[in-house]
Amino acid sequence: MERIIAPSVLSADFEHLGRDVEMITRSAAEWVHVDVMDGVFVPNISFGFPVLKAIRRATSKVVDVHLMITEPERYVARFAHDGADWVTFHYEATQEVEHCIHLIRESGAKVGISIKPKTPVEVLRPLLKEVDMVLIMSVEPGFGGQTFMSESLDRIGALRRMAEELNPALLIEVDGGISSANAAQLYEAGANVLVAGSSVFKAEHPEDEIDKMLHA
């Protein structure tokens, strides 16, 4: 099964963001993960379009944008236009899920959909044939540095079984409390893409931590 590491720049040193993006570009990580928060859907505010554009200019890696914003349909096409290769929105954040999927697809980006820890995986069954990736949040979205919720392993397994039935090519991304200590469990459960913030950027040797997660 494909393995991808997506370091989250939410945990980068913002004073030296360019340096940290260059580190990701040098590393074995294939994606750069960008968390966008609006202070409404989640109780925090992070990046907007100017930062995304700067990251896009700074790296040749895949840019993976995770929108934690209300009414994402207002902005998904613009995030794709401004440099996102993947645009992921939250199932819980919109009343127009199908429209959101269509807008992302029409923009030329790959489509991801995410659910919070308390949202049943089963709600995604009707959508699995329409999306390229599902992002399982293994912490409550909004802040970095949280502890991994172990019950997420069962959720990943249930989603992988659904995907085998409906969309075998589906990527399963996991975000929250991930490090080389639990990467092997996540792959075994059925995950393809691991988002890691604090474990990478607080490591003494970030590129080594990425390698350890990739080969766990």
N, C-alpha and C positions, 0 to 999 in steps of 0.2 A: 504494500500500500504506500502511496506517495506520502512523503514527509516534508513539511514546510515549516520553517521557523519565521515568525513575524514579530520582531522586536517592536514594542510600542513606544513611540517617542513621547508619550505622556510622562514617562519616567526619565526622560533625557534631562541633561543640564541645559535649561533654556538659554543660559548665558553663552553656551557653546553648542547650540543646536546643529550648526553646520558641521562641526567636528564630529558630533555623535552620529549624524546621518552618514558621514564619510566612513565611520567605523562599521556601520551596518553594511554599507556598500562593499567594503573590503571583506567582510565576513562571509560565512557559509549560509547566512540567512538569505532567503529568496525574496522576502517581502518586507516592506516597511509599513507598520500599522499606525494609523492616525486616528485617534479618538476625538470625535467632535461632540461637544456637550453644550447644551443651551441654557442650563440653569433652570429649566422648567421640567423637562422629562426626567432629568437627574439633577440633584442638588449641587451642581458644579458647572463651571464654564471653562472651556478650553480653547481650541483653535478655530480659526475661520479660514476664509479663502486665501488671504495673503500668505499665511503660514503654509498652507497646502501648496501654493504655487512655488514658494521657496524650496520646499522639500522636493517637489517634482524636478526643479532645476538642478538640485544637488545630487540626485541619484538616478541610476539607470535601472534600479530594482523595481519590482512591482509595488505600486502604492495601493494599499488596502485601507479604505476609509470606512470607519464604523461610526454611523450617525446615531447618537443618543439625543435626538431632538424631536420635538412635537411636529406633527404635520410634515414629515420628511418629503412628501410629494412636492412641496414648494421649492426644494433645493437640490434634489438628487441629480438632475440633469446638469446643474451648474458645477457640482462637485466633480462629475465626470469630465466636463469641459475643462475644468481647471487642473486636471491631472490625475484623478483617481482611475486606476485600472479596475478596481473592484469597489462597489458601493453597497454597503450593508445597512439596512434600516431595521428598526424594531417593529415587530408584529404589534406590540402594545401601543405604539405611538401614533397610529393612523387608523382612520376608518376607511381608507382607500388602499388596501393592501395590493389588490390586483393592478390598480392604476399605477402605484408606485413601482411595481415590478416592470410594467410596460414602459414607464418613463426611463428607468435605468437601462433596460434592454435597448430602447430606441436611441439612447445617447451613445451606445457603443461600449459601455462598461459591462462587466460581469455582475450578476445579481446575487446579493446575499441577503438573508433575512435572519434576524436575531430574536432570541427570547430570553427573558429574565429567569432566574432560578425557580420561581414559583409558578411559571406558566407551563402547563402540561405540554409535553412534546407532541402529543397527539393532535393539537390544534394545527400543526404544520402539514398533516397528511395530505389535505387537498392541494397543497402548494408545492409539494416536493418535485413534481415534474416541471414546474415553471421556474425554479431557481437553480443557481449553480452551486450555492453554498448555504449552509446553516451555521450560524454562530451561536453556540451554547455558552451563556454566561455562567461561569463557575464561582462568581461572587456577585453581590448586588452592584449593578453598574453605577459609575459616578466617581469612583476614587481608585487610585492605584494602591498597591501594597497590602491588599486584603488577603485573608487566609482562604485557600482553596476549599470549596465545599465538596466533601467526599461523595455525597449523593449524586454529584454530577456524573460520575462514572456510569451509574445505571441509566441516566438520561441519555448519555452518549451511545451506550449500547442499544437502547431502544430505538434511537434515531437511526443508527446504522442498520438495524434490522429492517426498518421501514424503507430506508434508502435502497437496500438490496432488492426489495420488492418493486419499488416504484421508480428509482433513479440511481442506478448503480454508480454512475459517474459523480454523484454528489460529493462535494468536499464538506467535511465537518471541521469547523474551527472552534477552538475553545479558548476562552479569555478569562483570566482571574486566578491569581495565586499559583502560577505555573513556573516550574523550574526543572533543572535536571533531576531533582529528587522524585518527581512524580511523572515525568514525561513518558516513561515506559508504560505506566498504567494507562495513560491517556491513549497512546497508540494501540495498546491491546484492546481497549474498549471500543475503538473504531475511529478515533480522531485522526485527521490528516494535518491540520494546520494548528500550531501552537503559538498563541500570543503571549509574549513574556516582556514585562516591563522592569519592575524592580530587580528581579533576579539577574537580569542582564546588566542594567546600567549601574547597579550597586556592587557588581562583582569586581574583584580585583583585576581580573582579565576577562572582559565581556565577550571577546571572540571565542575564548575557550569554553565559556558557559554555553554559548550558542552551539558549539560543536558537541558538547556533552548532551544537550537536549536533542540534537539531531540524530545522534547515534545511541541514544539510551536503549 
